[in-house]
Amino acid sequence: MVYTQTGEVLMLRRTRPVDFWQSVTGSLAWHESPRMAAERELREETGLAMQSGIVDCRHTERFPVIHPWRTRYAPGVHYNREHWFALCLPDRRTIRLNPTEHAEHRWLPFYRAAALASSWTNRNAILRIVAGMVQTGRQC
């Protein structure tokens, strides 16, 4: 997840399924650690090439694979494991979307981003990480 020190979260609208909003996400390649995948997905989905500053939140969630993405997984695989990473920026950055994956992006206050998130795990991450930072007055 990418957010600013004022509590704005970068949200991306996927090309498929239609109107599916999320923060930066992705899948592990066979040779990658979760951190390597987070750095690669950030670069591929936003154009941001930042290795320092990405924080491993040391939290995972297990969730059911939704129907539109079932074909990406082996037969019989119905659950996935999500690793939470966060990048706090001093302010908004210019975002360069990958048009094969995302059609639009928005910087939104964390409470609006959480309401827009299509995934319950993404919503929980926004509320836990960004809302916690804002409520405690922590800086990036």
Secondary structure, DSSP 8 states (H G I E B T S, - for coil): -EEETTSEEEEEEESSSTT-EESS-----TT--HHHHHHHHHHHHH-----TTEEEEEEEEEEE--GGGGGGS-TT--EEEEEEEEEEESS-------TTTEEEEEEEEHHHHHHH-SSHHHHHHIIIIIHHHHHHT---
